[in-house]
Amino acid sequence: MPKVYVESLGCPKNRVDSEIMLSLAWENGAEIVCDPETADVVVVNTCGFIDAAKRESIDTILSFAQWKAAGLHRRLIVTGCLVQRYGEELAEALPEVDAFLGTGDFDRLPELLRASHRRSTAPYRGAAHLLPTADVPRLRTGEFFSAYVKVSEGCDHRCSFCIIPQIRGRHESRPMDSILAEAERLVAEGVVEINLVAQDLTAYGRDRRDGTTLARLLRELAKLDNLQWIRLLYNYPRYVTDDLLETMASEEKVCPYIDMPLQHASDRILRAMRRERDGNQLRELLTRIRQAVPGVAIRSAFIVGFPGETEEDFRILLDFLREQRFEHLGAFMYSREEGTPAASYPGQVSTAVKRRRYRELMQVQARISAEHQQQQVGKILPVLVCGQDNRGRWFGRTPAQAPEIDGVVYLPGPAPVGKIVPTKIVGAATYDLHGAWLKQATVDSSTLGL
């Protein structure tokens, strides 16, 4: 069997798929390598969500195709969302690629690795997704102490700007026993932080009709010895129930953190987006979350330049951000995706206007973030030590900082990687904090004012 390298693009959900592919290849005799120059086979797991992600995926494929032409590896396989969305077009446009696997067929990778070097003339695109199971382990590629766990696949919402339901299909939840078995295995491997991911996390369990809910899953996960933090990512606002909020507030292992993309605040734009709440309903939801979970950090995401967005709509959005003061926020310029209803809407906004609005929005949020960060100075917070960054700086994260998307806490020197230690916050920047490590190995969150 060959030496295999996997390049994973896009979101953490895609990374989970990549780690499953690595495990399947390894279980079937392949050697897994970390350097693509040493690989016989390079696998590119693509993202096809918006234009920027598609460009990155194509550029990466072409880059590895040049490597293949230069003899640095023998085969190139492309998988993931871009294949599921544009399989036939890719197969025609990229003769350098030996095989294509869609989002529901990447378990066929071992079959391709065993096959001859003859190029596959058509992409494998069957089911829209492949739900992880407990009996398929993952070769994790991230930090040894932190892991993403995918609890469901697909999405039943029909937002007018989003292509994901057409790529990943309808929402399907994993059995709770499967998730708990995977979590137990991860904790046994040294994981202390689990980040739950899905296209629609708060809908978890609703399709099973057996009493399974996200709140119930959190309570069961909280029983695992040595698991310290559980974080919720990708929460659609529709199913934020009282039971979920009560569980977040009462279970010490559940981080007071919720990632909930809201997309806009103008009622007119929210209707055009086919979202299920208006601006006032979003305000009521945010108030309910903050009242139920004291000290909660809320991360959200918004789109600027949606078709028909006027300066008045944009002003409503900026006023909403100033009013709600999100701890963390991401923004995207609207991407016109073929196959979505919004792609044919009138009033498409120019790129120049989208860029201006994006810059203005992020400037507003930068001031809010800096003020939030400054309020942490003087506090003693639990910090999960992550190691050193590419500049040699020691850093960690608080419960209010999700991996890879939020800021970090910089530490003055070596600290025990993978341990949660009490840290005094001594300085703040716009998105990051600076802390003084107090050198205890553990921390009791009940004493830290969380």
N, C-alpha and C positions, 0 to 999 in steps of 0.2 A: 504493500500500500504506500501511497505517496506521502511526502511532507506537505502539510496543509496550513495555510495562513488565511485568517478571516479578517477582513476590514469591515467594521460595523459603523454605519452612518445613521444619523437621525436620533430618535428619542431612546430613553431607557427601555421602553417596551421592545424596540428593535434589538437592543443589546441582549435582552433575555433570549430572543430567537437565535441570535448569533452564538450565544453560549450553549444553547441546546444543540446547534449544528456542530460546534466543536466537540461536544461530548459524543454525539452520534458518530462523527468521523473517528474519534479516538477509540470508541468501543468496537469499531469495525477494523481496527488495526492501523489506522493512519497515525503518523507522527505529527504532533501539533508544534508549530514553530512560531516564534514571536517576531521574526525578521522576514519580511516578504522576499528579500533577496535570496533567502535560503530555501524557499518553498518550491515544490513541484507544481502545486495547484494553489492559486489565489482565488478566494471567494469574496465577492463584494456584496454585502447586504445593504441594499439601497433604501433611501427614503424618497417618497414621491408626493409629499404633502403640499408644498407650495413651490413657487418658481425657484427660490434660492436653494431649497433642498434638492430639487431636480437637477439644477445646474451643478451642484456639488457632486451629486451621484454620477452624472455623465462625465464630469471632469476626472473623477476618480477612476472610472472604468477606462477612459481613454489613456490615462496615465499608466495603469497596469497593462493595458494592451501594448503600449510602447515597450514596456519591460519584457513582455512576452515576445515581441518581435525581435528584441535584442538578445533573446535566449536566456533571460534570467529566470523564467519559469515556463513550464510546458503547457499548462492549461489555465483558462480563465472562466470562472463560473459566476454568474450574476443572479442574485436572489432579491426578495423583498418587495416592498410596495411599488417601486417603479416598474418591476416586471409584471406585477399583478395588474397594474394600470395600463401599461403600454407594451405588453409582451410581444405581439406580432411586429409592431413598429421597431422595437429594439432588435429583434432577431434579423430583420431586414437591413437595419442601418448599421449594425455592429457585427460584421462577419468575423471579427477578431475574437468574439466571445464563443466559447465552446458549448455552453448550456445555460439555460435560464430556468429559474425555479420561482414560482409565485409564493405568496404569503401562507398558503395552505399546503404547500408541497415540499417545504424544505427538508422534511424527513426523508426525502428521496436522495439526499446528498450522498450517503454511502453507496447507493446504486450507481450514481454517476462516477464516483471515485473508482469503483471496480470496473466500470465499462471501458471500452476501447477509447482511443483518442478521436474517434470520428465525431464530428460536430453534430449536436442536436439541432435539427432544422426547425423545430417549433418549441415554444416555451411550455414547460409543465405548469399549468394553471388550473387547478381543480377547485377545492374549497377555498373560501375567502380567508380562512384562518385555521391555524392548528393550535388547539388549546393545550397548554402544558399539562403533563401528568406527573404524578409523584414518582413513577418508576423510571422516568427519563431524567437522569441527573444533568447538571450543568457544569461545564468547565468555566468557572467564573473568571472574568478578565479585569475586574475592578479591585477595590481595596478588600483585604481579607476580612475586615471587621464590619463591612457594610454591604448590603445586597438589596437588589430590587426583586420583588416577587409579583408576578403578573397573576391577578386573581380572576380576570375575565378578558374576553376579546369581543371586538365589534361594538357597534353603537346603533341604537334605535332612533336617535334624534335625526332631524332632517334640516339642520341649519343650512341656509341657502348658499353659504360660502364654502362649505366643507365637503371634501371628496372622500373622507375616511370611511363613511358607511358603504360607499361603493367599492372600496378596496378591501376592507376588513369584514364586511358583512354585518349581520344582525348580532345583537348582544347575546353573549353566551357566558354563563358563570361556571367556574370550576367548582367541583364538589368541595365542601369545606375540609373534609378529611384529607383530600389531596394537597390542599394548601398547607394544612397543619403539618403533614408529613414532610413536605419540602422545607418548611420553616424549622422543624426539629433537626433536620439534617444540616441546614445552614448554621444553626446555633451550635451544633456539635462540631462544626468546622471552625468555630471561632467568631461567627457573626454576632455582633451585639446590637446592630441597627438594621431594621427591615423597613424598606420603603415600598408601600403597596402601590402598584400601578395598574392602570387599565385605560381604555378609551373613555369609560364612564364609570368611575370607581363607585360613586354613591348608588348606582343601580345594581351593584353586586347582590346576587341572590334572588332578585325579584322574579327572574325567569324560571327559577327552580321550583317555586311554589311549594316549598317544604319547610318554610319557616326560616330559611337561611337569609341573613341580613349582614350588612357590613358591621353593624354594631355587635352582633353576636360573634362574628369572626374576630373582631378586636378583643372581645372579652376572652375568647379561647386562646388567642395568641399571647395575651398578657399573662397567661398561666405558665408560659414556658420559662423554665429556670435559665438564667444567664442572658436572656434577651432583655436589653435595657430600653431601647427606643423603638417605637412603631410610628411611622409617619404616613400621612395620607396625601397622595398626589393625584392630580387629574380628576377632581370632583366636579361633576355637573351640578348646578344649583338646584335642580328639580327635587332630588330625593335627600336633602339634608334634613333628616327627621329629628324629632326631639330625643328619641332613643339614642341616635348616633351622638348627638351633642352631650347628652347625659353621660354616655360611655366615655367620650373624650375627656370630660371634666373629672370623672371619678377614677379612671384607670391611670395610675401614675406612669405607666410605661408608654402610654399614647402621648406623643408630643403635642403640645398645644399649638398646632400648626395645621392649616388647611389651605391647599392649593385649589383655587376655584375660578377658572376663567369666566369672566362676565361679558367680555367682548365690546360692550358699549353702555351708554347711560341715556341716550336720547330715545324716547319712546318710538319715534318714527323710524329710526335706524334699527332698533331692536325688532320691530315688527317686520321690517324688510329682511332682516337676518333670520327670521323665523325662530327667534328665541321665545321662551315660554314665560318670561316675566318682563314687566315694564320697569322703569326707573324707580318708582316708589316701592314696588315689590322687592327690588334688589336692596333698597335701603332697609326695608323691614327685615329681610333675611340677614343682612349683615349685622343689624342691631341684635337680632335673636342669637346669632352665633357669639357675638361678643359678650352678651349678658350670660349666656349659658356656659361659656368656657373663658373664665377670667384670664387675662394676659395672653389670649390667643394671638398668634401671628398669622395674618391672612396674606396670601400671595394671590394675585390675579393677573389676567392678561387681557389686553384690549386691542382692537383693530382700528387703525386710522385709514381714512381714504376709501371707506366702503362706498359703493356706487350710490350717488345721490346725497352723500354727506355734505352738508353746507357748513359755512363758518359758524352758524348758530348751533348746529348739531355738535360741532367740534368744541365750541365754548361750553355747552352743556356737559360734555365729557370731562373737560378740564376742571370745571366747577365741581363735578362729582369726585374727581381725584382729590382735590383740595379739601373737600368735605369729609371724605371717608379715610383719607390718610393711610393707605395700605402700607404695611411693613415691607412688602416686596411686590414688584410689579414688572411685567414684561409687556412689550408692545410690538405689533407687527404692522407693516404696511400691507394693505389689502392686496392679495394675489388673485388675479383673474384666472380661475381654474376651469378649463373646459369640462363640460359635463355637469356643472353645478348651475342652479337657477340664477345665481347672482351674476354669472358671466354674461348673461344676455340682458341684464338690467340697463336701463338708460342712465345717463348721468355718471358715466365712468370718470373717476377723478384722475387728473394728470399725475405722472410720476413726480414732477417737481412739487406739486401741492402735497402729495403724500409724504414726501421727504421732509418738507417744512413742518407739517403737522407732527410727524414722528419726533423730530428734534425738539419741538416746543413741548410736546407731552413729556418726553424724557427729562427735559430741563425742570419741569414742574415736579416730577417725581424725584429727581435728584435732590432737590431742596427738602422734600418731605423725608426721604431716606436719611439724609444727613442729620436731620433733627431727631429722627428715631434712634439713630446710632448714638448721638450725643447723650440721649437719655439713658443709655446703658452704662455710661462711665460711672465708676464707683461701685457698681453692683458686683456681686460674686455669683458667677453663673457656671453651670456644668458645661464642660467643653469636651467633646470627643476628639481626641488627638489623632490627626490624620497623617502626620509625617512632615516631609519637606516638599515645597513646591519646586518648580524648575529653576528658581533663582536661589535655592538653598535655604529659604525661609521656613521655619517651623510654623505650622498652623493647625487649627482645629475648627470645629463647628459647634454652635450651641443648638439646643432643640429647635430654635427658630430659624435655623439655617439649613436648608436642604442641600444635599450634595450636588455639585456641578452647576446649580442655577442661582444660588444666593451667595452672599458674601461669606467671609471666613473671619476667624479670630487669629491674628498673628501672635505667636509666642516668642519669648526672648531667647529660647534655647531648647536643647533636647528635652523631650517628654515621652512618656510611655505610649507608643503608638497603639491605637485600638482601645485605650482606656479612657474612661470618662473622669475628668479631674476638675476640682473646683478652681476657678480662675477669676481673678479680680480684673475687671475691665478698667484699663488705665488710659485709653485713648480711643478716638473714633475718627474714621474718614467717612466718605459719602456712603460707601456700601460695606466696608470692612471695619473690624474692631481690632484693638490691640490689648493684649492681656498679659498679666503676670501670673505665671503658673505657681500655685500654692503647694505643689509637690505631694499632695495626698493622692493615693491610688484610686480612691472611690469617692463618691459624692452622694449625700442624702438630699434629694431634690426638695424634700419638705422643709429644709432649713434655708433654702436659697431664694425664697420669695417668688417662686414661679407661679 
